[in-house]
Amino acid sequence: MFLNYNVLMWLMLSVTTILRLLVIGQIGLGDDEAHYWAYSQNPALSYFDHPPLIGYIIKYSTTLFGANEFAVRVSAVILFFLTCVLVYKLAKKLFGEKIAFWSNIYLVLDRKVHFLRYACEKKLTSTMLSTSHLLK
């Protein structure tokens, strides 16, 4: 039987992204998320313990969607989606379509990533940006 891993990847990624979008507004903010949201209210070029990009990202999403849990987390879902696409493209370029698909399965279904990546974190942003750089 011939499997089209590209189609399966897009299907899996679409379903998991839709599920994340449905859930992110239903759960209260964690400590880190509240901290990120608080410093996004007054964007600056630098913060004592975090780079400023997360603050700007959350500021723009809360400007678009209002000050709520969904708005704080929606950018994380978008960044995670983009990271998955970039990991798929990178793994496909290096190892082929089958390995790329299984790499994304692991990334999407990993317990730590699945449950702890609702927050827009500096690690998620840097992962997406560094993966995109590796594709050059």
Secondary structure as GFF3:
##gff-version 3
##sequence-region A 1 136
A	DSSP	alpha_helix	5	23	.	.	.	ID=ss1
A	DSSP	alpha_helix	31	40	.	.	.	ID=ss2
A	DSSP	alpha_helix	53	65	.	.	.	ID=ss3
A	DSSP	alpha_helix	69	95	.	.	.	ID=ss4
A	DSSP	alpha_helix	97	109	.	.	.	ID=ss5
A	DSSP	alpha_helix	111	116	.	.	.	ID=ss6
A	DSSP	alpha_helix	122	134	.	.	.	ID=ss7
###
